[in-house]
Amino acid sequence: MKFNFVTLFPNLISGYFSDSILSRAIANNLIKIDYYNPRDYSTNRHNKVDDALVGGGAGMLMSMQPLADTLEEIKTKDPNSKIVFLTPVAKKFTQKDSKRLAKEESITFVCGRYEGFDERAIELYADELFSIGDFILTGGELAALVMCDSISRNVPNVLGNSESLSEESFENEILEAPSFTKPNIYKERAVISEFLKGNHSKISSIKLKLSLYKTKYFRPDIYSKVKANYEK
């Protein structure tokens, strides 16, 4: 699977892929990363990529020409790439989106800067728009990395143990249950005793209850939607 990043600051992104799981995924040709900098496509003699907002307003906006020419080149070189704009003015990215997008051949993340995008760029080029939460970042690079990391984990063979995907938060609509490792007692805090007895049916039942408790406490909105599925 290929990921293209459209960004004015490729160095903010590239380092993330130098270690750990995604580094191995690149080495094993499971994913491929490429970068496109709109500044390289600017026809302005100073390679300028921003301009004032029409109608007034604070800050600057990414210029249409450099961004449009960048995306036109991607569409020529990688015509099957799904173009995703990162913006707070969009639906929230979820695990379901992650699993769905992992089936794509290629994804292009368009990372905003300044005050965002000229709306015409979205109208002309966006296949989908996503937000990673109700807060504002200085640019779309972090949001693109979050999405890329999440999607990559769902690409076959990227994770060493694919079974771990089925036990994570949101896979069953609820948050993941608490996990423990050795030692069994640490600073007077003990592992749940039933987890040490090897009765996997009972362990699964306890984990489900703990998942529901966590979901009810941390995500009451999710709990209210799914609780009927688990009530007996």
C-alpha positions as CSV (number, residue, x, y, z in Angstrom):
1,M,0.0,0.0,0.0
2,K,1.2,3.5,-0.8
3,F,0.9,6.7,1.2
4,N,1.5,10.1,-0.3
5,F,1.9,13.1,1.9
6,V,1.3,16.6,0.5
7,T,3.1,18.9,2.9
8,L,5.2,22.0,3.1
9,F,7.3,20.3,5.8
10,P,8.2,16.7,4.8
11,N,10.8,16.5,7.6
12,L,8.1,16.7,10.2
13,I,6.8,13.4,8.9
14,S,9.7,11.3,7.6
15,G,11.4,10.6,10.9
16,Y,8.3,8.7,12.2
17,F,9.0,6.0,9.7
18,S,12.7,5.4,10.6
19,D,12.0,3.0,13.5
20,S,9.7,0.3,14.8
21,I,6.7,-1.4,13.1
22,L,6.3,1.0,10.1
23,S,10.0,1.0,9.4
24,R,9.9,-2.8,9.1
25,A,6.7,-2.5,7.0
26,I,8.6,-0.3,4.5
27,A,11.6,-2.6,4.5
28,N,9.3,-5.5,3.7
29,N,7.5,-3.6,0.9
30,L,4.2,-3.8,2.7
31,I,3.8,0.0,2.6
32,K,5.5,2.8,0.6
33,I,5.8,6.4,1.6
34,D,6.2,9.4,-0.8
35,Y,6.2,13.2,-0.3
36,Y,5.0,16.1,-2.4
37,N,5.8,19.7,-1.4
38,P,3.5,22.3,-2.9
39,R,6.4,24.8,-2.7
40,D,8.2,22.8,-5.4
41,Y,5.2,23.5,-7.7
42,S,4.8,27.3,-7.0
43,T,5.1,29.5,-10.1
44,N,5.8,32.5,-7.8
45,R,9.4,33.6,-8.1
46,H,9.8,33.4,-4.4
47,N,8.1,30.0,-4.2
48,K,5.3,31.6,-2.2
49,V,2.5,29.2,-1.2
50,D,0.1,31.4,0.8
51,D,-2.0,34.5,0.3
52,A,-4.4,36.7,2.2
53,L,-8.1,35.7,2.6
54,V,-10.5,37.2,0.2
55,G,-13.1,39.2,2.1
56,G,-10.8,39.7,5.0
57,G,-9.9,37.7,8.1
58,A,-6.9,36.8,10.3
59,G,-4.0,34.8,8.9
60,M,-3.2,33.5,5.5
61,L,-4.5,30.7,3.3
62,M,-2.7,28.1,1.2
63,S,-2.7,29.3,-2.4
64,M,-4.7,27.4,-5.0
65,Q,-2.0,27.2,-7.8
66,P,0.8,25.3,-6.0
67,L,-1.6,22.9,-4.3
68,A,-3.7,22.2,-7.4
69,D,-0.6,21.6,-9.5
70,T,0.8,19.2,-6.8
71,L,-2.5,17.2,-6.8
72,E,-2.7,17.2,-10.6
73,E,0.7,15.5,-10.7
74,I,-0.3,13.0,-8.1
75,K,-3.4,12.2,-10.1
76,T,-1.2,11.6,-13.2
77,K,1.4,9.5,-11.4
78,D,-0.9,7.7,-9.0
79,P,-4.4,7.8,-10.5
80,N,-5.9,5.3,-8.1
81,S,-4.9,7.2,-5.0
82,K,-7.7,8.3,-2.7
83,I,-7.2,12.0,-1.9
84,V,-7.9,12.8,1.8
85,F,-7.8,16.3,3.2
86,L,-7.1,16.7,6.9
87,T,-9.2,19.5,8.4
88,P,-11.1,20.1,11.7
89,V,-14.1,20.9,9.5
90,A,-14.9,17.2,8.7
91,K,-16.2,14.0,10.2
92,K,-14.1,12.3,12.9
93,F,-11.8,9.5,11.8
94,T,-12.7,6.2,13.4
95,Q,-11.4,2.6,13.6
96,K,-14.0,1.6,11.0
97,D,-12.6,4.2,8.6
98,S,-9.1,2.8,9.3
99,K,-10.1,-0.7,8.4
100,R,-11.9,0.4,5.3
101,L,-9.1,2.6,4.1
102,A,-6.6,-0.2,4.6
103,K,-8.1,-1.9,1.6
104,E,-7.2,1.0,-0.7
105,E,-4.3,0.7,-3.1
106,S,-3.0,4.2,-2.4
107,I,-4.0,7.2,-0.2
108,T,-2.8,10.8,-0.5
109,F,-3.0,12.9,2.7
110,V,-3.2,16.7,2.1
111,C,-1.8,18.5,5.1
112,G,-3.1,22.0,5.6
113,R,-1.1,25.0,7.0
114,Y,-1.9,28.6,7.9
115,E,-5.7,29.0,8.1
116,G,-6.3,25.9,6.0
117,F,-7.5,25.3,2.4
118,D,-9.2,27.4,-0.2
119,E,-12.6,25.6,-0.3
120,R,-12.2,25.2,-4.1
121,A,-9.3,22.8,-3.6
122,I,-11.5,20.6,-1.5
123,E,-14.4,20.8,-4.1
124,L,-12.0,19.9,-6.9
125,Y,-9.8,17.2,-5.4
126,A,-11.0,15.8,-2.2
127,D,-12.4,12.2,-2.1
128,E,-12.8,12.4,1.7
129,L,-12.3,14.8,4.5
130,F,-11.3,13.8,8.1
131,S,-10.7,15.3,11.5
132,I,-8.9,13.5,14.3
133,G,-10.7,15.4,17.0
134,D,-12.3,18.6,18.1
135,F,-9.1,20.6,18.6
136,I,-6.9,22.7,16.4
137,L,-3.3,21.9,15.3
138,T,-0.7,24.1,13.6
139,G,-0.8,21.9,10.6
140,G,-2.2,18.7,9.2
141,E,1.0,16.6,9.4
142,L,0.3,15.1,12.8
143,A,-3.3,14.2,11.8
144,A,-2.0,12.6,8.6
145,L,0.6,10.6,10.6
146,V,-2.1,9.4,13.1
147,M,-4.3,8.2,10.2
148,C,-1.4,6.6,8.4
149,D,-0.3,4.7,11.5
150,S,-3.8,3.5,12.2
151,I,-4.4,2.4,8.6
152,S,-1.1,0.7,8.2
153,R,-1.7,-1.5,11.3
154,N,-4.7,-2.9,9.4
155,V,-2.7,-3.7,6.3
156,P,-2.1,-7.5,6.1
157,N,1.2,-8.6,7.7
158,V,2.2,-5.2,9.0
159,L,1.7,-6.4,12.6
160,G,3.6,-9.4,13.7
161,N,0.6,-10.8,15.5
162,S,-2.6,-10.0,13.5
163,E,-4.7,-11.5,16.3
164,S,-4.0,-8.4,18.5
165,L,-6.2,-6.4,16.2
166,S,-9.3,-8.2,17.3
167,E,-8.7,-7.4,21.0
168,E,-8.2,-3.7,20.7
169,S,-10.5,-0.9,21.6
170,F,-13.4,-0.1,19.2
171,E,-13.1,-3.5,17.5
172,N,-16.3,-4.6,19.4
173,E,-17.6,-1.1,19.7
174,I,-16.3,-0.8,23.3
175,L,-13.0,0.1,24.9
176,E,-10.4,-2.5,25.6
177,A,-10.2,-4.1,29.0
178,P,-7.2,-3.5,31.3
179,S,-4.1,-5.5,30.7
180,F,-1.4,-6.7,33.1
181,T,2.1,-8.3,33.1
182,K,4.6,-9.6,35.6
183,P,5.1,-9.2,38.5
184,N,1.8,-10.3,39.9
185,I,2.1,-7.8,42.7
186,Y,3.8,-4.4,42.3
187,K,3.8,-1.7,45.0
188,E,1.0,-3.5,46.8
189,R,-1.2,-3.6,43.7
190,A,-2.1,-7.0,42.4
191,V,-3.2,-8.5,39.1
192,I,-6.8,-9.6,39.1
193,S,-6.6,-13.0,40.7
194,E,-8.9,-14.8,38.2
195,F,-6.4,-13.8,35.4
196,L,-3.9,-16.2,37.1
197,K,-6.0,-19.3,37.2
198,G,-6.1,-20.1,33.5
199,N,-9.9,-20.3,33.1
200,H,-10.1,-18.5,29.8
201,S,-13.9,-18.5,29.7
202,K,-14.1,-16.7,33.0
203,I,-11.3,-14.3,32.0
204,S,-13.1,-13.4,28.9
205,S,-16.3,-12.7,30.9
206,I,-14.4,-10.5,33.4
207,K,-12.7,-8.6,30.5
208,L,-16.0,-7.9,28.9
209,K,-17.4,-6.5,32.1
210,L,-14.3,-4.3,32.6
211,S,-14.5,-3.1,29.0
212,L,-18.1,-2.1,29.6
213,Y,-17.2,-0.3,32.8
214,K,-14.4,1.6,31.1
215,T,-16.6,2.5,28.1
216,K,-19.4,3.7,30.4
217,Y,-16.9,5.9,32.4
218,F,-14.8,7.3,29.6
219,R,-17.1,7.2,26.6
220,P,-20.7,7.4,27.9
221,D,-21.9,8.4,24.4
222,I,-20.6,5.1,23.0
223,Y,-21.9,3.1,26.0
224,S,-25.5,4.4,25.6
225,K,-25.5,3.2,22.0
226,V,-24.1,-0.3,22.5
227,K,-25.2,-1.3,26.0
228,A,-28.3,-3.1,24.7
229,N,-26.0,-5.4,22.8
230,Y,-24.5,-6.6,26.0
231,E,-27.4,-6.6,28.4
232,K,-28.8,-10.0,29.4
